[in-house]
Amino acid sequence: MDNSPSFAPFATIICTIFALGAINVPLIEARAFFVFGDSLVDSGNNDYLITTARADQPPYGIDYPTHRPTGRFSNGLNIPDLISEQIGSEPTMPYLSPELTGERLLVGANFASAGIGILNDTGIQFLNIIRIFKQLEYFQQYQQRVSALIGVDETQQLVNQALVLITLGGNDFVNNYYLVPFSARSRQFSLPDYVRYLIREYRKVLLNLYDLGARRVLVTGTGPLGCVPAELAQRSRNGECAVELQRAASLFNPQLIQMVQGINNEIGDNIFVTVNAMEMHMNFINDPQAYGFVTSKIACCGQGPYNGLGLCTPLSNLCPNRDIYAFWDAFHPSERANRIIVQTILTGSDKYMSPMNLSTIMALDSRT
């Protein structure tokens, strides 16, 4: 595939569909959107799997338009939903959904699966989850399915013009290196060596995505791993963030940015854009009141200290107003926090988005 993205009008693809008479779709200009990663961006794939990493019961989805669980680890919309809003697209459906057929395929697909990481041994306790290289295999399969609808050339164009989001890394620490004392990976690697290993493996994932046709990719770093309610409940005495997990994030994120810049330099184009989730989260963790939250330590849904122990279930404590909590459950931001994050992805400075924000991406792509 050509190294540089080509963003010819999406209507070309639609016209091809009419010519083939394959499916009946409206004329739209929205670009396709593809999502890879873990529970921060999973929109329901794990509901179709035998796994404990699921968000398929109330009160998950309490603020979603249907007020029902959708498999999103949120009280309502998640980050991919909100990015879809910004690019003028319908929300991407889980790839495993039997409803993802025909014209719906042209919107894109969400391949993410809660519990996964960069490494294949991350999240083994969750059993049947879609590990990252399986997600990439599904992306290949997706392209074959779309090729049968609109042809190979048009499918390549759709993929080249698409926006891609990938969110990985947090579970490689929380559900691997630090999962238990003296974990296998912590015996194998010192923390700095483990981070370097993760970065090398992540690089392979990103290059694989590029080989599969991705030409605009948002790559999120880890959030403040030591500040989520789950870690406060287990590792914090007075509400301070867990030092060792914060150290892990502070090592990982700068190396991720450096690695992404290196790939872009090799390719000769800004294919990959890093999202500094750590900085975005720390704004409302350090000063929740400035963002309209009453707390950034206590989860809305959960039990135990900081509502950070165990899963969010129908029996859990539940806050009456989700909009004033930065965290929905022990690990995941509330919909309102997600909206703040996506707004920063859209318009944030180079402190948050490198080398450019999503608004700049959309402006550039609309002119080419």
C-alpha positions, 0 to 999 in steps of 0.5 A: 500500500502507498505510504501516504494517506489519500483522502479522496471523497468517501462518496466514491465508495458509496457510488460503487455500492450503488453500481454493484447494487449490493446494499442500499446506503445513504450518501455520507461523507463520514470517514470509517473508524476502527478501534483496537485495545482494552476495556477503556474502548471495548464497546461490547465484544466481550459480551459474546465471549466466555469471560469474566471481563464483561460489563453486561449487567446493571448498573453499567449503561445506566446513562446510555440512551437505552439505559441498559448494559451494552458491554461498555465499561461506562455508565454511558458513552465511552471514548470511541462513541464520543470520537464518532460524534466528533467525526460525524459518524455512527458509533462503531459496533463490536466486531463480534456483533451479529448485527455488524453486516452490510452497510454497517460495515462501512462505518468501521468496527470496534475490535477491542476486548476488555482485559487484553494488553500488549503482551499475550500473557496479560489478562490470562485470568480472564480466559477467553478475550481477544488478544491484540494480534487476534484483533488485527486478524479480525481487521484483516477478515473485516477487509475481506468482508468489505471487499466482497461488498465494494471491491478490493480497491474501494476497501483499501481506500476506505481503510486508508482514509479511516481514523484508527484508535488503539489503547493498550498498556495499562493492563500489562502493568495492572493485570500482569506485572503488578497483578500479584506480588512476585509475578512471573514478569516482575521476576523476569524483568526489572520495571525499566527493562519491562517497560522497554520490552513493552515498547518493543512489542507495541512497536510491532503492533503499530507496524502491523496496523500500518501494514494493514492499511491504517494511515491515521492512528491515535495511540493512547498512552496509559492513564495515571495507573496508581490513582484509579480507585482500585489501586487506592483501595489496595495500595493507598493509606491516605488517598495518595496515588500508588507510587510504584504504578505511577512510576510505571506510567511515568516510564512508559508514556515518554518512551511510547511518544519517542517510539511513535515519533521514530516510526513516523520519521521512518515512514516519512509521515505523521501516521501515528499521533500520541494521546497523552492520557496521563496528562489529561487524567491528572488535570481532573485528578489533581483538581477535580472541582475545577472540572465540576467533580466532587471527587476523583478518588471515589468511584461512583459504583463499587464497594470497599474503600474508595468503592475500589474493590471488586466489580460494579454489580447490581449490589454495589454502592451507586452514586445518584449523580454520575456527572460529579464523579471522575471515575465510574467504577474501580478502573474506568472514567465516567462518561463526563470524564470521557467527554473531557478527555475527548475534547482534549483529544480534539483541541488539546495542545502538544502537551496532550497530542503529539504531533497534532490534535484531532481537529488538525487531523480532520482539517488536513485530511479534508483538504487532501 
